């Protein structure tokens, strides 16, 4: 049969119309499925409709916390627990507890926002309140500077100025008889600087020659004065003259802190000598004995801090030193270094 050009043109039009109809039907059939996929994608990208209000609040708090985080150098990312601490899943105490740590528990700080640290403990990640841990440099040596017989309204402020300028902390073993209206602010400044307040008795007697009741009175009177200023009593003690026995340790009911480096600053009263003695004798884990009531001693503190920092030391409190060094301190025991 002979097909004319006209007939051929009609056949092509029919085929085109049929193809258009087939495509239209395919699109109409696929539309509901596409709409469902689009809806599901929107739910995945946003908030799950089934998420509880509490979970949404937790997520919002977490986003707010992460927004203000600061990342720390790998050299200063260590943190240690000096009491107890809980690691949380999120930066809120309402979230699940991931791990609980005791005294001496260590972690790596990844970043912080002023209230919380994001931390890592081996393969475990979580958040811890910054107030529950102490940051330290894992690559440095550590030493505790301690000062006895204060506070003094005249000399102790020089020590605090030097510690603040050099970003150092220390432990002050105070006498209750020296705490008065003129020195209360000194105790408060020590505490706010991150320093530790220890009990050195009330009037500096030789405790080893006294009864249990008399020793307890010496300590409790100082405890009350310190607590009235900083809200808590000292957690460490030091017996005057280093003189203690079983009765004294029982009355303390706290660790008794002795020393490894006796600078004899009270005897020599020589600033240059004191600087030299501390610099040459410093070892990792040492506890250094000085007295913040002597001008020759307080005048040396700035140089002592600078020299020790040059020797790669960080100056921390006695309790922090024990925790960093992985040593447990217990009541009724005496420690001279860690």
PADO-902190 format. One record per residue: residue in one letter; x, y, z of N, C-alpha, C in turn. Coordinates in steps of 0.02 Angstrom, whole numbers, padded with zeros to 5 digits, always signed. Layout:
N
AXYZXYZXYZ...
END
This chain:
338
X+00043-00059+00000+00000+00000+00000+00044+00061+00000X+00025+00111-00039+00063+00172-00045+00040+00222+00009X+00089+00246+00049+00073+00294+00102+00092+00364+00079X+00043+00407+00079+00055+00475+00057+00087+00515+00114X+00118+00571+00097+00149+00615+00147+00098+00642+00195X+00038+00653+00172-00014+00680+00214-00034+00631+00268X-00041+00565+00244-00060+00512+00292-00005+00503+00345X+00057+00506+00323+00114+00498+00369+00115+00553+00423X+00097+00612+00404+00095+00668+00452+00042+00657+00505X-00016+00629+00484-00070+00616+00531-00048+00563+00583X-00014+00511+00559+00009+00457+00604+00058+00484+00657X+00102+00529+00637+00150+00558+00684+00115+00599+00737X+00064+00636+00719+00026+00675+00768-00007+00631+00820X-00036+00573+00796-00068+00526+00842-00019+00498+00893X+00041+00479+00867+00093+00451+00912+00114+00502+00965X+00120+00565+00946+00141+00618+00992+00089+00628+01047X+00025+00628+01028-00029+00636+01076-00030+00579+01126X-00020+00518+01101-00019+00458+01145+00038+00463+01195X+00097+00485+01173+00155+00490+01217+00143+00542+01272X+00112+00597+01254+00097+00650+01303+00049+00624+01356X-00002+00586+01335-00050+00559+01382-00018+00509+01430X+00027+00468+01404+00062+00418+01447+00105+00454+01500X+00142+00505+01480+00184+00542+01527+00143+00576+01580X+00085+00605+01560+00042+00639+01607+00016+00592+01660X-00005+00532+01639-00031+00482+01685+00024+00459+01734X+00085+00453+01711+00141+00432+01754+00155+00483+01809X+00153+00547+01789+00165+00601+01838+00111+00604+01891X+00048+00594+01869-00008+00596+01916-00004+00539+01966X+00019+00481+01943+00026+00422+01986+00082+00432+02037X+00138+00464+02018+00196+00473+02062+00189+00530+02112X+00144+00577+02101+00137+00637+02142+00127+00623+02217X+00081+00577+02237+00072+00564+02309+00135+00539+02343X+00172+00494+02308+00233+00467+02338+00285+00521+02347X+00291+00566+02296+00339+00621+02302+00322+00667+02359X+00257+00680+02367+00235+00724+02421+00252+00694+02489X+00242+00627+02495+00257+00593+02558+00331+00596+02574X+00373+00583+02520+00446+00587+02530+00467+00656+02552X+00437+00708+02522+00454+00776+02539+00437+00791+02611X+00378+00768+02633+00357+00780+02702+00403+00745+02751X+00423+00682+02735+00467+00644+02779+00535+00678+02785X+00561+00704+02728+00626+00738+02728+00624+00800+02772X+00568+00836+02769+00561+00897+02809+00562+00881+02883X+00530+00825+02902+00529+00806+02973+00598+00785+02996X+00636+00750+02953+00703+00727+02971+00749+00786+02981X+00744+00836+02937+00789+00893+02941+00772+00939+02999X+00711+00940+03021+00690+00984+03075+00683+00947+03141X+00633+00965+03181+00621+00934+03245+00570+00878+03237X+00586+00820+03263+00540+00763+03260+00477+00781+03298X+00418+00773+03266+00355+00790+03300+00345+00750+03364X+00377+00691+03368+00369+00649+03428+00418+00668+03484X+00467+00715+03470+00515+00735+03521+00480+00769+03579X+00497+00750+03641+00464+00779+03699+00486+00850+03710X+00446+00888+03747+00463+00957+03763+00529+00960+03801X+00540+00913+03846+00601+00912+03887+00663+00902+03843X+00657+00857+03792+00713+00845+03747+00728+00907+03705X+00674+00942+03684+00683+01002+03645+00717+01056+03686X+00699+01062+03750+00730+01111+03795+00804+01095+03804X+00818+01029+03814+00887+01008+03822+00929+01024+03761X+00899+01013+03702+00935+01027+03640+00948+01101+03632X+00899+01142+03651+00908+01215+03647+00963+01238+03694X+00964+01211+03754+01016+01229+03802+01085+01209+03775X+01088+01150+03744+01151+01126+03717+01176+01171+03661X+01130+01192+03617+01149+01235+03562+01174+01302+03589X+01140+01328+03640+01160+01392+03670+01229+01385+03702X+01241+01329+03735+01306+01319+03768+01362+01313+03717X+01352+01272+03665+01403+01262+03613+01420+01326+03577X+01372+01371+03572+01383+01433+03534+01438+01476+03564X+01445+01474+03631+01495+01517+03663+01558+01481+03684X+01573+01424+03656+01630+01384+03678+01696+01411+03653X+01747+01402+03695+01816+01420+03679+01857+01356+03678X+01896+01346+03626+01939+01287+03621+02006+01301+03655X+02030+01253+03695+02092+01262+03732+02151+01229+03696X+02209+01259+03707+02271+01231+03680+02281+01160+03707X+02309+01117+03667+02319+01048+03689+02366+01043+03749X+02405+01096+03761+02452+01095+03817+02420+01112+03884X+02362+01142+03884+02330+01161+03947+02261+01130+03953X+02252+01072+03922+02185+01043+03921+02171+00993+03976X+02217+00984+04023+02205+00937+04077+02158+00966+04129X+02117+00924+04159+02074+00945+04215+02072+00888+04265X+02069+00905+04329+02069+00854+04381+02016+00871+04433X+01987+00819+04463+01935+00827+04513+01967+00831+04582X+01949+00882+04622+01976+00889+04689+01925+00870+04743X+01865+00852+04723+01814+00826+04769+01779+00768+04733X+01721+00783+04704+01686+00735+04661+01657+00774+04603X+01643+00740+04548+01613+00773+04490+01574+00723+04448X+01521+00747+04417+01480+00706+04372+01488+00731+04301X+01500+00685+04255+01504+00700+04184+01434+00688+04154X+01407+00738+04121+01340+00733+04093+01341+00725+04017X+01286+00698+03991+01280+00687+03919+01277+00754+03881X+01244+00803+03912+01238+00870+03883+01257+00922+03935X+01263+00984+03913+01283+01038+03959+01225+01062+04001X+01194+01016+04037+01140+01031+04083+01136+00974+04133X+01127+00991+04196+01124+00939+04248+01059+00898+04243X+01013+00919+04199+00952+00880+04189+00962+00823+04140X+01020+00822+04107+01033+00768+04060+01060+00707+04096X+01068+00653+04060+01090+00590+04090+01162+00595+04114X+01176+00563+04171+01244+00559+04198+01283+00506+04160X+01339+00526+04131+01380+00479+04092+01429+00443+04136X+01459+00480+04184+01509+00450+04228+01517+00493+04290X+01532+00462+04347+01546+00498+04408+01619+00487+04428X+01653+00542+04445+01724+00538+04460+01737+00559+04533X+01787+00526+04563+01808+00542+04631+01870+00586+04630X+01896+00601+04689+01957+00641+04696+02013+00612+04653X+02044+00656+04613+02099+00634+04571+02079+00612+04502X+02013+00609+04489+01990+00589+04422+02012+00640+04370X+02038+00617+04314+02065+00662+04263+02028+00657+04197X+02033+00710+04158+02000+00713+04093+02036+00762+04048X+02020+00760+03984+02047+00808+03936+01992+00858+03918X+02008+00922+03924+01959+00974+03906+01963+00986+03831X+01907+00983+03797+01904+00997+03726+01887+01070+03713X+01839+01096+03752+01821+01167+03747+01778+01186+03807X+01769+01251+03818+01730+01274+03875+01695+01339+03859X+01642+01354+03898+01603+01415+03885+01594+01459+03947X+01635+01448+03998+01628+01488+04059+01590+01453+04114X+01547+01407+04095+01508+01369+04145+01520+01294+04138X+01529+01271+04076+01537+01200+04064+01600+01187+04022X+01630+01128+04033+01683+01103+03990+01656+01043+03951X+01671+01040+03887+01660+00979+03851+01724+00938+03859X+01719+00876+03882+01778+00838+03901+01779+00769+03869X+01839+00739+03871+01847+00670+03848+01884+00631+03902X+01859+00572+03917+01892+00525+03963+01901+00460+03924X+01961+00450+03898+01975+00393+03854+01929+00399+03793X+01883+00351+03784+01838+00353+03726+01770+00383+03743X+01763+00408+03804+01699+00435+03828+01698+00511+03822X+01643+00539+03797+01635+00611+03791+01576+00635+03832X+01581+00697+03858+01526+00725+03897+01541+00796+03919X+01502+00820+03967+01508+00889+03991+01512+00889+04067X+01553+00934+04095+01561+00940+04167+01559+01013+04188X+01526+01030+04243+01527+01100+04266+01599+01121+04281X+01619+01180+04258+01687+01203+04268+01706+01211+04341X+01656+01224+04383+01669+01233+04455+01689+01168+04490X+01678+01112+04457+01691+01047+04487+01761+01020+04474X+01798+01053+04430+01865+01028+04413+01915+01086+04412X+01979+01068+04414+02033+01117+04410+02073+01105+04347X+02083+01157+04309+02122+01151+04247+02196+01153+04262X+02235+01113+04228+02308+01115+04237+02343+01095+04173X+02407+01111+04169+02447+01096+04109+02480+01029+04119X+02461+00981+04078+02486+00913+04085+02560+00906+04069X+02587+00955+04034+02657+00950+04013+02706+00981+04064X+02678+01013+04116+02721+01048+04165+02732+01005+04228X+02781+01028+04268+02791+01002+04336+02748+01044+04382X+02734+01017+04441+02689+01052+04487+02718+01055+04558X+02705+01112+04590+02733+01125+04656+02683+01167+04696X+02683+01158+04762+02637+01196+04805+02676+01244+04849X+02664+01309+04841+02692+01359+04885+02643+01367+04943X+02668+01365+05005+02625+01372+05063+02651+01428+05108X+02604+01464+05139+02621+01522+05181+02586+01515+05249X+02625+01520+05302+02599+01512+05370+02594+01578+05408X+02553+01577+05460+02550+01628+05513+02512+01692+05496X+02482+01695+05437+02442+01754+05420+02370+01744+05442X+02325+01788+05417+02338+01841+05368+02364+01906+05400X+02402+01943+05360+02426+02009+05382+02399+02062+05335X+02370+02113+05364+02344+02168+05323+02399+02207+05289X+02461+02200+05314+02518+02237+05287+02555+02198+05233X+02570+02134+05246+02614+02097+05201+02580+02047+05155X+02525+02016+05175+02495+01964+05135+02471+01990+05067X+02450+02052+05064+02426+02079+05000+02481+02080+04947X+02545+02085+04968+02600+02083+04920+02605+02014+04889X+02594+01962+04929+02594+01893+04904+02538+01884+04854X+02479+01907+04871+02421+01899+04827+02431+01935+04760X+02461+01993+04763+02475+02030+04701+02522+01991+04656X+02574+01962+04685+02622+01923+04646+02590+01860+04617X+02549+01826+04657+02515+01766+04632+02468+01782+04574X+02431+01836+04581+02384+01856+04529+02420+01875+04465X+02473+01914+04470+02510+01935+04410+02541+01876+04373X+02561+01825+04410+02594+01767+04379+02547+01709+04367X+02482+01719+04382+02431+01667+04372+02450+01603+04410X+02465+01612+04474+02484+01556+04518+02435+01551+04576X+02432+01492+04606+02391+01482+04666+02436+01456+04722X+02413+01464+04784+02452+01442+04842+02404+01420+04897X+02432+01393+04951+02392+01375+05010+02415+01418+05069X+02366+01449+05103+02380+01491+05160+02355+01456+05224X+02401+01440+05269+02383+01410+05333+02377+01468+05383X+02315+01483+05400+02301+01544+05438+02291+01532+05512X+02303+01584+05552+02292+01584+05624+02227+01621+05638X+02184+01590+05678+02121+01623+05695+02130+01689+05729X+02182+01695+05770+02194+01758+05807+02212+01816+05761X+02233+01800+05700+02251+01853+05652+02193+01874+05607X+02137+01839+05613+02079+01856+05572+02036+01906+05610X+02032+01967+05584+01994+02020+05617+01962+02064+05563X+01934+02119+05583+01898+02162+05535+01945+02191+05481X+02009+02194+05497+02057+02221+05448+02085+02168+05400X+02077+02104+05419+02106+02050+05377+02053+02004+05346X+01990+02014+05364+01938+01972+05334+01940+01975+05258X+01951+02035+05231+01953+02043+05159+02012+02007+05128X+02066+01998+05166+02124+01962+05141+02106+01888+05131X+02071+01859+05180+02049+01789+05174+02004+01781+05112X+01958+01829+05104+01912+01826+05047+01950+01832+04981X+01999+01875+04978+02039+01883+04917+02079+01820+04901X+02106+01789+04953+02143+01726+04943+02097+01674+04911X+02038+01668+04938+01989+01618+04914+01967+01634+04843X+01952+01696+04829+01928+01716+04762+01983+01708+04709X+02045+01709+04730+02101+01700+04684+02111+01627+04667X+02075+01583+04701+02082+01511+04688+02131+01478+04735X+02153+01516+04785+02200+01488+04834+02162+01446+04886X+02199+01407+04924+02170+01363+04974+02184+01392+05044X+02133+01387+05088+02140+01411+05157+02147+01350+05202X+02202+01346+05239+02213+01292+05286+02212+01317+05357X+02201+01272+05405+02197+01289+05475+02265+01279+05508X+02292+01332+05540+02357+01329+05572+02351+01340+05647X+02291+01327+05674+02273+01336+05745+02249+01408+05756X+02233+01423+05819+02208+01490+05835+02264+01537+05856X+02308+01513+05901+02359+01558+05928+02430+01531+05922X+02441+01481+05880+02507+01453+05866+02541+01421+05926X+02506+01380+05966+02539+01345+06020+02569+01279+05994X+02608+01246+06036+02635+01180+06019+02581+01129+06036X+02543+01108+05986+02485+01066+05996+02501+00998+06026X+02561+00973+06011+02579+00906+06034+02584+00901+06110X+02585+00956+06145+02588+00956+06218+02522+00972+06250X+02468+00970+06211+02403+00989+06237+02354+00930+06236X+02300+00936+06275+02248+00884+06277+02207+00884+06213X+02169+00830+06203+02126+00826+06143+02076+00884+06141X+02046+00899+06198+01996+00953+06201+02027+01020+06185X+02087+01032+06210+02120+01097+06198+02140+01104+06125X+02162+01050+06094+02181+01052+06023+02119+01065+05980X+02065+01031+05997+02002+01040+05959+01979+01113+05964X+01987+01143+06023+01966+01213+06032+02007+01259+05988X+02072+01248+05985+02116+01288+05942+02094+01285+05869X+02076+01227+05847+02058+01218+05777+01987+01242+05762X+01940+01227+05806+01870+01245+05793+01859+01321+05793X+01896+01356+05835+01889+01429+05837+01911+01460+05770X+01964+01433+05742+01987+01458+05677+01939+01436+05622X+01914+01375+05626+01865+01350+05577+01806+01397+05572X+01780+01418+05629+01720+01461+05630+01734+01528+05597X+01792+01556+05610+01809+01621+05580+01816+01616+05504X+01848+01563+05482+01858+01555+05409+01790+01542+05375X+01749+01500+05405+01684+01484+05376+01639+01545+05371X+01645+01590+05419+01604+01651+05419+01622+01695+05360X+01681+01687+05332+01704+01729+05277+01693+01697+05209X+01712+01633+05202+01709+01600+05136+01654+01547+05131X+01618+01535+05186+01562+01489+05184+01578+01417+05197X+01640+01402+05211+01659+01332+05227+01723+01333+05268X+01732+01281+05307+01792+01277+05349+01850+01247+05309X+01911+01257+05331+01969+01229+05296+01966+01153+05295X+01991+01125+05240+01991+01052+05232+02060+01021+05245X+02110+01063+05258+02177+01038+05275+02203+01079+05335X+02249+01048+05372+02278+01082+05431+02355+01077+05427X+02387+01119+05466+02459+01114+05476+02474+01130+05550X+02505+01084+05584+02522+01095+05655+02578+01146+05661X+02570+01196+05706+02623+01245+05718+02688+01209+05737X+02744+01234+05712+02810+01206+05724+02818+01135+05694X+02767+01113+05659+02769+01045+05632+02763+00992+05687X+02740+01013+05746+02737+00968+05804+02668+00935+05810X+02666+00870+05799+02602+00835+05802+02613+00764+05831X+02559+00735+05855+02558+00666+05878+02489+00638+05863X+02473+00579+05890+02409+00547+05875+02351+00590+05899X+02359+00622+05955+02306+00665+05982+02291+00723+05936X+02344+00753+05910+02336+00810+05864+02301+00788+05800X+02323+00731+05773+02293+00706+05710+02220+00688+05720X+02203+00661+05779+02133+00645+05793+02091+00707+05798X+02117+00759+05829+02080+00822+05836+02070+00856+05769X+02121+00852+05726+02116+00883+05659+02060+00851+05618X+02057+00785+05618+02008+00748+05577+02011+00769+05504X+02070+00789+05484+02085+00810+05416+02158+00794+05401X+02179+00799+05339+02250+00787+05324+02294+00841+05357X+02350+00819+05383+02400+00865+05412+02455+00875+05360X+02465+00937+05340+02513+00951+05286+02579+00975+05314X+02631+00935+05304+02698+00953+05324+02731+00987+05264X+02795+00979+05253+02829+01011+05196+02891+00971+05176X+02913+00981+05115+02974+00949+05091+03031+00999+05085X+03014+01064+05076+03064+01117+05070+03053+01169+05125X+03096+01166+05177+03093+01217+05230+03142+01272+05212X+03115+01329+05192+03158+01384+05168+03193+01421+05225X+03170+01412+05287+03197+01448+05346+03195+01524+05335X+03143+01546+05300+03136+01618+05286+03127+01658+05350X+03095+01627+05401+03084+01661+05464+03149+01674+05502X+03200+01633+05489+03264+01638+05523+03311+01686+05489X+03317+01681+05423+03367+01721+05387+03343+01790+05366X+03279+01796+05354+03249+01861+05334+03290+01895+05278X+03304+01856+05225+03346+01880+05170+03311+01863+05104X+03288+01914+05069+03249+01904+05007+03289+01867+04953X+03350+01889+04940+03391+01858+04888+03405+01785+04903X+03419+01770+04966+03432+01701+04986+03370+01658+04974X+03312+01683+04993+03250+01646+04986+03236+01630+04913X+03245+01678+04870+03235+01667+04798+03281+01612+04773X+03342+01614+04794+03392+01565+04772+03376+01494+04799X+03356+01491+04863+03341+01426+04894+03283+01391+04860X+03229+01428+04847+03170+01398+04815+03186+01377+04744X+03222+01419+04707+03238+01404+04637+03281+01341+04632X+03331+01334+04674+03378+01279+04669+03350+01213+04698X+03303+01219+04745+03279+01158+04777+03214+01130+04750X+03182+01165+04704+03116+01145+04681+03116+01079+04642X+03070+01034+04662+03060+00970+04628+02986+00959+04615X+02971+00920+04566+02902+00904+04550+02869+00870+04610X+02812+00898+04633+02776+00869+04690+02795+00897+04757X+02840+00947+04759+02863+00976+04823+02811+01021+04855X+02816+01027+04922+02777+01075+04962+02827+01121+04995X+02823+01186+04979+02872+01235+05002+02843+01275+05061X+02882+01279+05115+02860+01315+05175+02889+01386+05177X+02843+01436+05183+02863+01506+05191+02813+01539+05239X+02824+01602+05255+02781+01639+05301+02765+01707+05272X+02700+01721+05265+02679+01784+05232+02676+01843+05280X+02704+01836+05340+02705+01891+05388+02772+01929+05386X+02820+01906+05346+02885+01938+05342+02892+01976+05276X+02910+02039+05278+02918+02079+05218+02972+02051+05172X+03025+02022+05202+03079+01994+05161+03055+01933+05122X+03004+01900+05148+02975+01842+05112+02928+01866+05057X+02882+01911+05075+02833+01933+05026+02866+01969+04967X+02923+02001+04979+02959+02035+04926+02989+01986+04876X+02996+01923+04897+03028+01873+04854+02978+01835+04810X+02914+01838+04826+02865+01794+04794+02859+01806+04718X+02861+01868+04697+02856+01882+04625+02913+01848+04587X+02974+01855+04611+03032+01824+04578+03029+01748+04583X+03005+01722+04640+02998+01650+04648+02952+01621+04595X+02895+01654+04586+02846+01631+04536+02875+01632+04466X+02907+01687+04449+02936+01694+04381+02990+01641+04370X+03033+01630+04419+03087+01581+04412+03061+01510+04404X+03010+01493+04443+02982+01426+04439+02946+01415+04373X+02914+01466+04348+02880+01460+04283+02932+01449+04227X+02990+01481+04233+03043+01471+04184+03069+01399+04186X+03064+01369+04245+03086+01300+04253+03029+01250+04238X+02976+01275+04206+02920+01234+04184+02878+01206+04241X+02870+01247+04294+02826+01229+04350+02761+01267+04346X+02708+01234+04368+02645+01268+04383+02636+01268+04458X+02616+01325+04487+02605+01330+04558+02532+01320+04575X+02517+01269+04615+02448+01250+04630+02440+01243+04706X+02378+01232+04728+02367+01222+04800+02389+01152+04821X+02393+01140+04886+02412+01074+04911+02364+01020+04888X+02299+01033+04895+02249+00983+04875+02252+00971+04800X+02260+01023+04761+02266+01015+04688+02328+00974+04670X+02383+00987+04706+02445+00951+04693+02436+00876+04704X+02402+00858+04758+02389+00787+04773+02348+00756+04717X+02295+00791+04695+02252+00764+04643+02289+00756+04577X+02327+00807+04558+02365+00805+04495+02415+00748+04496X+02446+00737+04554+02497+00685+04560+02467+00616+04572X+02400+00613+04575+02367+00548+04583+02372+00519+04653X+02377+00563+04703+02384+00540+04772+02320+00556+04811X+02296+00509+04849+02237+00520+04891+02259+00546+04959X+02226+00598+04984+02242+00624+05050+02185+00607+05098X+02203+00584+05158+02153+00561+05206+02163+00592+05274X+02109+00597+05311+02113+00625+05379+02155+00578+05423X+02190+00609+05470+02232+00570+05515+02300+00551+05487X+02315+00576+05427+02380+00562+05396+02418+00627+05383X+02484+00621+05382+02528+00679+05371+02563+00671+05303X+02568+00726+05265+02599+00725+05199+02651+00781+05194X+02709+00763+05166+02761+00815+05158+02777+00829+05085X+02754+00787+05040+02759+00800+04968+02716+00749+04931X+02705+00760+04867+02663+00714+04828+02699+00693+04763
END
